[in-house]
Amino acid sequence: MAGSEERESLWSALRDRTRVVSTELTGSLPRGLRLAAAYSWRLLVIAAAAGVVIWLVIQLKLLVVPLLIAILVTALLWPFFSWMLRHRVPRGLAIVIAVVTTLAVVSGLLWVVVWQITREFGRVQARTVDAVAAFRQYLIDGPLHLSAGQIDDLLNQVGSLVQEQASLLWSGALAIGTTLGHVVTGALLALFILLTLLADGGGIWRWTTRLLPKAARVPVDGAARAGWVTLVNYARTQLLVATIDAIGIGLGALLLGVPLAVPIAVLVFLGAFVPIVGAVVTGAVAVFVALVYNGPLIALWMLIVVLGVQQLEGHVLQPLLMGAAVKVHPLAVVLVVAGGAMIAGIPGALFAVPLAAFVNVVVLYLGSRGWETGGRPPPEDLIWSTVPRRRRTPA
């Protein structure tokens, strides 16, 4: 009897948060220092856990990268796939149509790009050599009066910098390798994961949630579903942005006589999936090609086309076609993309924003106990969101 009372009193003492171990020194410390210390060790634990997760992801990159690609492609196909299911298309047939259509579009674009590059590469190379020689002569005869040695040193420095940055992007922590075996293995694994997600993604997720404690299943399920909605909206929006930008800038390059119009359009399409940064980089590439091949006047018009298409897409076509405007936090997006590129190269830049948007929604959902209120995180608290367009009602 005495033993049970002793155990009960011990348990009561452990549950009583007012009874803490302290010393005379603890009471004499400033409150701000105590708070800083409390936050510091918690942040250290979080950083250590994040470091372990990143280390595991890097070690399993041959699985993680195809998995992330398959999830992103699933989000891209989900509106079309769910539309077919709503119209009573059998799931198996819907999977075949979605996957075959995607493979056909990607293969066709790659074939056109390779065909145009092999057709126009010789002319572009010769024109580039002439443009570089003319620019070199201008630096010698122009107001700068640089010597040939100074120009060579400058070009060598620029070339070394470009090679270093390119090697960082191509050999990031998540780079799966450039050998044919790695590429084929990753592509087949991504295709297999895509098929399984389309076939029974809901069942896979329900099985995953059953691995958690019962008290955590509802919150985790609600948070993940809120994150999935954000991911689908992100993929749908970026697909629309990529299509509009690629068609507009590609047609502009074609009409202005800029070479490699189709590869430029494909590059713009792919770059649109890296918000803000991708548009700037691919637009700069289009202007640079026009400058080297067609001269400053056409390059200026190409710059006008790039800016005009992006403004038209962002402020007119996107709200009109989607009924919503995209709200992004530019600083957060740029920092996330830069951090992803520094850590994991090109895959990091590609997955940084959707992963950050997903985590952002999940954390806010769990922090606000959204499974109890049934509400979604407010758009102003998100780094990426879609804001419904206000419709004017007749008076």
Secondary structure as GFF3:
##gff-version 3
##sequence-region A 1 395
A	DSSP	alpha_helix	2	15	.	.	.	ID=ss1
A	DSSP	alpha_helix	24	28	.	.	.	ID=ss2
A	DSSP	alpha_helix	31	59	.	.	.	ID=ss3
A	DSSP	alpha_helix	61	86	.	.	.	ID=ss4
A	DSSP	alpha_helix	91	141	.	.	.	ID=ss5
A	DSSP	alpha_helix	148	170	.	.	.	ID=ss6
A	DSSP	alpha_helix	180	209	.	.	.	ID=ss7
A	DSSP	alpha_helix	214	255	.	.	.	ID=ss8
A	DSSP	alpha_helix	261	271	.	.	.	ID=ss9
A	DSSP	alpha_helix	277	294	.	.	.	ID=ss10
A	DSSP	alpha_helix	296	312	.	.	.	ID=ss11
A	DSSP	pi_helix	313	317	.	.	.	ID=ss12
A	DSSP	alpha_helix	318	322	.	.	.	ID=ss13
A	DSSP	beta_strand	324	328	.	.	.	ID=ss14
A	DSSP	alpha_helix	330	367	.	.	.	ID=ss15
A	DSSP	alpha_helix	370	373	.	.	.	ID=ss16
A	DSSP	three_ten_helix	379	381	.	.	.	ID=ss17
A	DSSP	beta_strand	384	388	.	.	.	ID=ss18
###
